[in-house]
Every structure is written in structure tokens, then in C-alpha cells.
């Protein structure tokens, strides 16, 4: 099971505590810059929302560019401050199928797409479902007392493959994984190589290894059923220690 979807949230300042949400719809707010990741990550991801040239190449018939039905490279969120603020990178597999009301404006610029995707994904994390609950618990263990928005300011949620799989939770052909990893995943990892990088689940772990990146912590998937098993929760509880170790190495307290 992969993370997906969104929830309806009342308009409020995202810098304050965000309440837990239920349901499957989301209302976008009109202040996109609050959800824009740091410029360095925007620069890496922008070509994917141009749209990505691989939709007519290696990913033809595999990944879809269909903004009005929610099919765009997506799922990423966080890094709402500066590059220096990022302490933790949680790498998951890929976004699940879009929710029925997830849609994007086909006329938007890449940066505008990134704003809306990051906002949608952030608000989706506030839902009451096992993946989101487990994800928020990792954040709470790392930074108790901070609001979800401030926790995600220090966190980058990265997708190891940016588009939905042809069949949700299913495999992705190697030719498509390869170009996506080379053009988008590898540059993100290189940019954040000295941070606490955590591959959540086997898919994410194999995709990091496929781009030649080895300095990361592998943990079980966040989503159930694996994410709710005792050994998974134990591994997730060790993430704050890993964050502290990486912070110390780069001189951040």
C-alpha cells in the first residue's frame, strides 16, 4: 500500500498546528509560497513538471501526464525553509493513484505545479490513515513539540519514482525507473548527501542503490501491513538518533 490522496482542510495558517483530517478531498489555499520547497529542490524537480520529456520516451505507456485527473509527478513535500534547514530525508516508493478530486491546472508553470503538489501532499499527511499516522509519529519522535509544518520544514519527503505505477503498488518497468532515478532521485540525494537519508521499504532501498547511493539508513515501509509490525515501529523509533548523528557530523545542533 502506498501513500496517496488528500483531505479537506479548513483554511488556516499552516505555520500553526494542523488538525487531523478525515475524508478524501482537499481545498487548496491561495498562498502557494508557504508550501514551496527550497529553491534547490524546485530546480531539480521543475523539469519533471514541464512536463517531463520521458512521458514521450522511456515512460511512454507507463507513466501518465494528465493533470486534470491528478496524474503528474508528485507526492513530494516539505523543505519549506532553506536547504540548510533540512535534517531528514524520508524516501518512499511512489505516489499511489490520484484521489477522485486530485487535479492540477494544465496551464500552470512547473513552479506553480510544485507549490500545489507540495501543499496537497502536506495536507494529505494530516489524514487519519495508517500510513499518515506512522509518518507523523516519525516526525513527532524527531521533533516533539513542533507543529507539523515546522517538522516538515526540517524534512524532505521524496518519492523514489515520481509517478504512479501502472498498477497501484505494483512494479515499474526498469527503463522508466532508470531515467527517473537518474534525472530526479540521484540529484536530490547528491544535494542532501550529508543529511539523515532514510529509505522506507524495499522499493525505495533498491532504487537508491540503483543510482549508486549507499549512505542511507534502510527501514521497513511506513505503510501497512509492514509499517504496523513491531519490528518496523522499532526501526522507525531509531530515526531520531540517526538524525542527531548526521546533524553532529555536519556541525548542526
Secondary structure, DSSP 8 states (H G I E B T S, - for coil): -------------TTS----B-SS-----S-GGGG---HHHHHHHGGGGTT-GGGGTTTTTTS--BGGGTBSS---EE--S-GGG--EEEEEEE--S--TT----TT--HHHHHHHHHHHHHHHTTBSSHHHHHHHHHHHHHSTTS-HHHHHHSEEEEEEESS--SSTTS---HHHHHHHIIIIIHHHHHHTTTSEEEEESHHHHHHHHHTT---SEEE--SSTTGGGSHHHHHHHHTHHHHHHHHHHHTT--
